[in-house]
């Protein structure tokens, strides 16, 4: 399991996918999320603007990423 560190209170899901290097652009993130390919805390998430906080996890492409502050 990998982690990404955030400075603010939260990061949006689309931004987190890019920061983790799982997608190359916001457009790629948008389609991955809209197609139901991303899970947040074990649940399929279809909102690109979903706010992720410290301790949240998301999974895409077989990789799980944890948010740390």
C-alpha beads as a LAMMPS data file, in Angstrom:
LAMMPS data file: protein, C-alpha beads

69 atoms
68 bonds

1 atom types
1 bond types

-500.0 500.0 xlo xhi
-500.0 500.0 ylo yhi
-500.0 500.0 zlo zhi

Masses

1 110.0

Atoms # bond

1 1 1 0.000 0.000 0.000
2 1 1 1.307 3.445 -0.944
3 1 1 0.672 6.805 0.671
4 1 1 0.403 10.413 -0.442
5 1 1 0.882 13.345 1.880
6 1 1 -1.395 16.366 1.821
7 1 1 -0.795 19.800 3.318
8 1 1 -4.406 20.932 3.476
9 1 1 -7.405 19.485 5.299
10 1 1 -8.473 17.466 2.247
11 1 1 -7.677 16.631 -1.369
12 1 1 -10.210 15.964 -4.102
13 1 1 -10.288 12.481 -5.570
14 1 1 -9.328 13.549 -9.097
15 1 1 -6.319 15.450 -7.764
16 1 1 -5.307 12.515 -5.579
17 1 1 -5.303 10.157 -8.560
18 1 1 -2.969 12.510 -10.428
19 1 1 -0.722 13.109 -7.403
20 1 1 -0.362 9.354 -6.881
21 1 1 0.665 8.964 -10.525
22 1 1 -2.213 6.599 -11.299
23 1 1 -3.534 8.786 -14.134
24 1 1 -1.771 11.289 -16.382
25 1 1 -4.402 14.013 -16.544
26 1 1 -7.597 15.316 -15.041
27 1 1 -9.480 13.985 -18.048
28 1 1 -8.156 10.475 -17.391
29 1 1 -9.190 10.815 -13.744
30 1 1 -12.646 12.033 -14.747
31 1 1 -13.296 9.017 -16.967
32 1 1 -11.861 6.485 -14.503
33 1 1 -14.099 7.849 -11.747
34 1 1 -17.189 8.187 -13.957
35 1 1 -16.752 4.594 -15.162
36 1 1 -16.854 3.346 -11.553
37 1 1 -13.255 2.115 -11.572
38 1 1 -12.212 3.937 -8.379
39 1 1 -13.089 2.899 -4.837
40 1 1 -12.860 5.143 -1.797
41 1 1 -12.738 3.354 1.549
42 1 1 -13.948 0.189 -0.195
43 1 1 -16.955 1.775 -1.931
44 1 1 -17.225 2.695 -5.617
45 1 1 -17.061 6.480 -5.920
46 1 1 -18.349 8.384 -8.957
47 1 1 -17.791 11.963 -7.751
48 1 1 -14.520 13.440 -8.976
49 1 1 -14.788 16.175 -6.348
50 1 1 -15.109 13.729 -3.435
51 1 1 -13.033 15.112 -0.561
52 1 1 -10.455 12.731 0.860
53 1 1 -9.151 13.336 4.370
54 1 1 -6.300 11.898 6.404
55 1 1 -6.786 8.149 6.858
56 1 1 -8.963 7.690 3.764
57 1 1 -7.910 5.150 1.149
58 1 1 -8.652 4.872 -2.546
59 1 1 -8.051 2.064 -4.984
60 1 1 -7.535 2.199 -8.746
61 1 1 -5.797 -0.145 -11.141
62 1 1 -5.000 -2.652 -8.426
63 1 1 -3.185 -0.097 -6.272
64 1 1 -4.397 1.173 -2.915
65 1 1 -3.309 4.604 -1.733
66 1 1 -3.702 6.028 1.793
67 1 1 -3.997 9.734 2.521
68 1 1 -1.602 11.082 5.172
69 1 1 -1.210 14.567 6.520

Bonds

1 1 1 2
2 1 2 3
3 1 3 4
4 1 4 5
5 1 5 6
6 1 6 7
7 1 7 8
8 1 8 9
9 1 9 10
10 1 10 11
11 1 11 12
12 1 12 13
13 1 13 14
14 1 14 15
15 1 15 16
16 1 16 17
17 1 17 18
18 1 18 19
19 1 19 20
20 1 20 21
21 1 21 22
22 1 22 23
23 1 23 24
24 1 24 25
25 1 25 26
26 1 26 27
27 1 27 28
28 1 28 29
29 1 29 30
30 1 30 31
31 1 31 32
32 1 32 33
33 1 33 34
34 1 34 35
35 1 35 36
36 1 36 37
37 1 37 38
38 1 38 39
39 1 39 40
40 1 40 41
41 1 41 42
42 1 42 43
43 1 43 44
44 1 44 45
45 1 45 46
46 1 46 47
47 1 47 48
48 1 48 49
49 1 49 50
50 1 50 51
51 1 51 52
52 1 52 53
53 1 53 54
54 1 54 55
55 1 55 56
56 1 56 57
57 1 57 58
58 1 58 59
59 1 59 60
60 1 60 61
61 1 61 62
62 1 62 63
63 1 63 64
64 1 64 65
65 1 65 66
66 1 66 67
67 1 67 68
68 1 68 69
